[in-house]
Amino acid sequence: MAEVSIIGFDGSEAAKRSVEYGINRSKFTGAHLHIVYVLEWSPFSFQTPEELAERHKRREQELDRARSVVQPVLDRIKAEGIEVTSQVTHGNARDLLCDAAVEHKASQIIIGRTGDSKWAQRLLGSLANGLAQIAPVPVTIVP
């Protein structure tokens, strides 16, 4: 079974750099790439059936937009002759990247560094810091 690398992707320049790193690494190792695009989604519950219907509609629209952002990345990776799969989902990025790593028996998680200020990281935390704490596999942070 080929090695698998999970790549966290959100369409940002940092995420695009992580994809390029994953492609280059895969050419060397033969790793399969699994792209994970996570839309953060609030667990807030709505009261009325109308609010629930509107929330579901918005969620499906967001998923469709995210899939359209991911497709060119998948095409780019496939053009390099690299096996790639993907998932687009709602939830907590840190937890879902870790879940994907376990599910796919990944050897690493690759993410791009966004360059958030130290103040923002202290106040809000960051994906990189969170993954470093709980990831079941090594995390590569691409500058």
C-alpha positions as CSV (number, residue, x, y, z in Angstrom):
1,M,0.0,0.0,0.0
2,A,1.3,3.4,-1.0
3,E,2.1,6.1,1.6
4,V,-0.6,8.7,2.0
5,S,-0.1,12.4,2.8
6,I,-3.1,14.5,4.0
7,I,-3.0,18.1,2.7
8,G,-5.2,20.7,4.4
9,F,-6.4,23.0,1.7
10,D,-8.5,26.2,1.9
11,G,-7.7,28.0,-1.4
12,S,-5.2,30.4,0.2
13,E,-1.7,31.0,-1.1
14,A,-0.3,29.1,1.9
15,A,-2.5,26.1,1.1
16,K,-1.3,26.3,-2.6
17,R,2.3,26.1,-1.3
18,S,1.4,23.1,0.8
19,V,0.0,21.4,-2.4
20,E,3.2,22.1,-4.3
21,Y,5.2,20.7,-1.4
22,G,3.0,17.6,-1.4
23,I,3.4,17.2,-5.2
24,N,7.2,17.4,-5.0
25,R,7.3,15.0,-2.0
26,S,5.0,12.6,-3.8
27,K,7.2,12.5,-6.8
28,F,10.1,11.4,-4.6
29,T,8.2,9.0,-2.3
30,G,5.3,7.8,-4.5
31,A,2.8,9.0,-1.8
32,H,-0.9,9.2,-2.6
33,L,-2.3,12.7,-1.7
34,H,-5.6,13.2,0.0
35,I,-6.8,16.9,-0.1
36,V,-9.1,17.9,2.8
37,Y,-11.0,21.2,2.6
38,V,-12.8,22.0,5.8
39,L,-15.4,24.7,6.1
40,E,-15.7,25.8,9.7
41,W,-19.3,25.3,10.8
42,S,-20.9,26.5,14.0
43,P,-22.8,23.9,16.1
44,F,-25.3,26.7,16.9
45,S,-28.8,25.2,16.6
46,F,-31.8,27.0,15.0
47,Q,-35.3,27.0,16.3
48,T,-37.6,27.2,13.4
49,P,-38.0,24.9,10.4
50,E,-37.4,27.9,8.1
51,E,-34.1,28.7,9.8
52,L,-33.1,25.0,9.5
53,A,-34.0,25.0,5.8
54,E,-32.0,28.2,5.2
55,R,-29.0,26.9,7.1
56,H,-29.0,23.6,5.0
57,K,-29.3,25.6,1.8
58,R,-26.3,27.8,2.7
59,R,-24.3,24.8,3.8
60,E,-24.9,23.1,0.4
61,Q,-23.9,26.3,-1.4
62,E,-20.7,26.6,0.6
63,L,-19.8,22.9,-0.2
64,D,-20.4,23.5,-3.9
65,R,-18.2,26.6,-3.9
66,A,-15.5,24.7,-2.0
67,R,-15.6,21.8,-4.5
68,S,-15.1,24.3,-7.3
69,V,-12.0,25.6,-5.5
70,V,-10.6,22.1,-5.0
71,Q,-11.2,20.8,-8.5
72,P,-8.3,22.7,-10.2
73,V,-6.0,21.5,-7.5
74,L,-7.1,17.9,-8.2
75,D,-6.6,18.4,-11.9
76,R,-3.1,19.8,-11.3
77,I,-2.1,16.9,-9.1
78,K,-3.5,14.3,-11.6
79,A,-1.6,16.0,-14.4
80,E,1.6,15.2,-12.5
81,G,0.6,11.5,-12.6
82,I,0.0,11.4,-8.8
83,E,-2.9,9.5,-7.3
84,V,-5.2,12.0,-5.4
85,T,-8.5,11.9,-3.5
86,S,-10.3,14.6,-1.7
87,Q,-13.0,15.5,0.7
88,V,-14.9,18.7,1.3
89,T,-16.7,18.9,4.6
90,H,-17.9,21.1,7.4
91,G,-16.5,21.0,11.0
92,N,-13.4,21.7,12.9
93,A,-10.3,21.6,10.7
94,R,-7.9,20.3,13.3
95,D,-10.2,17.4,14.3
96,L,-11.1,16.5,10.7
97,L,-7.5,16.6,9.4
98,C,-6.6,14.2,12.3
99,D,-9.6,12.0,11.5
100,A,-8.5,11.8,7.8
101,A,-5.0,10.9,8.8
102,V,-6.3,8.0,10.9
103,E,-8.8,6.9,8.3
104,H,-6.3,6.9,5.4
105,K,-3.4,5.6,7.5
106,A,-1.5,8.7,6.5
107,S,2.2,9.2,7.2
108,Q,1.9,12.9,7.6
109,I,-0.4,16.0,7.5
110,I,0.8,18.9,5.4
111,I,-0.5,22.4,5.9
112,G,0.6,25.9,4.8
113,R,1.6,28.6,7.3
114,T,-0.6,31.6,7.0
115,G,1.7,34.0,8.8
116,D,-0.8,35.1,11.5
117,S,0.6,37.4,14.1
118,K,1.6,36.1,17.5
119,W,-1.2,38.1,19.0
120,A,-3.8,36.5,16.8
121,Q,-2.4,33.0,17.5
122,R,-2.5,33.7,21.3
123,L,-6.0,35.0,21.1
124,L,-7.6,32.5,18.7
125,G,-5.1,29.7,18.5
126,S,-4.0,28.4,15.1
127,L,-4.4,25.2,13.1
128,A,-0.7,24.6,13.2
129,N,-0.5,24.9,17.0
130,G,-3.6,22.7,17.4
131,L,-2.3,20.0,15.1
132,A,1.0,20.0,16.8
133,Q,-0.8,19.1,20.0
134,I,-3.1,16.3,18.8
135,A,-2.1,15.0,15.4
136,P,-1.6,11.2,15.3
137,V,1.1,11.6,12.7
138,P,3.9,14.2,12.0
139,V,2.7,17.6,10.8
140,T,4.7,19.5,8.1
141,I,4.1,23.2,8.0
142,V,5.1,24.7,4.7
143,P,6.3,28.3,4.9
